[in-house]
């Protein structure tokens, strides 16, 4: 349920402007709805406070040493804030299925927000791999929040 709880908690800060959560380039099914339909494990789209294009990695609300254990995380825990992704946009230019690797912002990179507050369009070849968890999976940055870096 942390997938849903995260957006419920963030929604309190954004209020009634649910359009804030959708990227203007998102023309397909909102990313979180698509993810729930494929990986939901009993969750439904009706449980989400709003549709959104963005993803907030689990390392910001899970314990590094005990995945799936919710934990309050604090800014000083991020060892390399200018290199640790805090949010990414998974907007789709069409109705491509989840995992099709077709992202509305181009084939060369992805827009990322970092823990230090800056954002950048980052080329894929500048992003560290998260072996063995698949490419560009910011949930599993090797080293976690304390020593992990998402950028090469």
C-alpha positions in Angstrom: 0.0 0.0 0.0 3.0 2.3 0.2 2.6 3.0 -3.5 -0.8 4.6 -2.8 0.1 6.1 0.6 2.9 8.1 -0.9 0.6 9.9 -3.2 -2.0 10.4 -0.5 0.6 12.1 1.7 2.0 14.3 -1.1 -1.5 15.2 -2.2 -2.0 17.1 1.1 0.6 19.5 0.0 -0.7 20.0 -3.5 -4.4 20.2 -2.7 -7.1 20.3 -5.4 -4.8 20.9 -8.4 -4.7 17.2 -9.4 -3.5 18.3 -12.9 -0.2 19.1 -11.2 0.5 15.3 -11.2 0.2 14.9 -15.0 3.0 15.8 -17.4 1.8 17.8 -20.4 3.5 15.2 -22.6 1.5 12.3 -21.2 -0.9 11.2 -23.8 -1.4 7.6 -22.7 -2.9 6.1 -19.6 -1.4 7.9 -16.6 1.7 6.0 -15.4 0.5 5.1 -12.0 -2.8 3.7 -13.4 -0.9 1.6 -15.9 1.5 0.3 -13.2 -1.5 -0.7 -11.0 -3.2 -2.5 -13.9 0.0 -4.6 -14.6 1.5 -5.0 -11.1 -1.3 -4.0 -8.7 -1.4 -7.0 -6.4 -4.9 -6.1 -5.4 -4.6 -2.4 -5.6 -7.1 -0.5 -7.8 -6.9 2.8 -9.6 -9.8 4.1 -7.5 -7.5 3.9 -4.5 -5.1 6.5 -6.0 -5.9 10.1 -5.0 -5.1 11.3 -8.6 -3.6 10.1 -11.8 0.0 10.9 -12.2 3.0 10.6 -14.6 5.6 10.8 -12.0 7.3 8.2 -9.7 8.8 8.7 -6.3 11.3 5.9 -5.6 10.8 3.5 -2.7 14.2 4.3 -1.2 12.6 7.5 0.1 10.1 5.7 2.2 11.4 2.1 2.6 14.3 1.0 4.9 17.5 0.2 2.9 18.1 -2.9 4.9 14.6 -4.2 5.0 12.7 -3.7 1.7 8.9 -3.3 2.1 9.4 -1.9 5.6 8.0 1.6 5.7 10.4 4.1 7.3 10.5 7.9 7.6 13.5 9.1 5.7 15.3 12.4 6.2 17.3 14.7 3.9 20.6 14.2 5.6 20.4 10.5 4.9 21.0 11.2 1.2 24.8 10.9 0.8 24.9 12.3 -2.7 21.8 14.5 -3.2 22.9 16.0 -6.5 23.3 12.4 -7.9 20.3 10.7 -6.3 17.0 10.7 -8.2 14.0 11.8 -6.1 11.4 11.8 -8.9 11.1 10.8 -12.5 8.6 11.3 -15.3 7.3 8.2 -17.0 4.9 10.0 -19.4 3.9 8.0 -22.4 3.4 9.6 -25.9 0.6 7.2 -26.7 -1.1 4.1 -25.3 2.0 2.0 -25.3 1.9 -0.8 -22.7 3.9 -0.4 -19.4 7.5 -1.4 -19.9 7.5 -0.6 -23.6 10.4 1.8 -22.9 8.6 4.5 -25.0 8.7 7.7 -22.9 7.3 11.0 -24.2 10.5 12.9 -23.6 12.6 11.0 -26.1 14.7 7.9 -26.6 18.0 9.2 -25.4 17.1 10.2 -21.8 14.6 11.0 -19.1 13.7 14.1 -17.1 14.8 13.6 -13.4 14.4 15.6 -10.2 17.2 15.1 -7.7 17.3 15.2 -3.9 19.2 18.5 -3.9 16.2 20.2 -5.7 17.7 20.5 -9.2 16.2 18.8 -12.3 17.8 17.8 -15.5 17.1 15.9 -18.7 19.5 13.1 -18.2 20.9 10.9 -20.9 20.5 7.2 -20.2 24.3 6.6 -20.7 24.9 8.9 -17.7 22.7 6.8 -15.4 24.1 4.0 -13.2 22.6 0.5 -13.8 20.8 -1.1 -10.9 22.0 -4.6 -11.4 20.4 -7.1 -10.8 17.2 -5.2 -10.7 17.0 -4.0 -14.3 18.1 -0.8 -16.0 17.1 2.6 -14.6 15.2 1.2 -11.6 15.6 4.1 -9.1 14.0 2.0 -6.3 17.2 -0.1 -6.1 20.1 2.3 -6.3 23.2 0.3 -5.3 24.2 1.6 -1.9 20.8 2.9 -1.0 20.3 6.5 0.1 23.5 6.8 2.2 26.1 5.8 -0.4 24.2 5.3 -3.6 24.5 7.4 -6.8 22.1 7.3 -9.7 24.5 9.2 -12.0 27.8 7.9 -13.4 
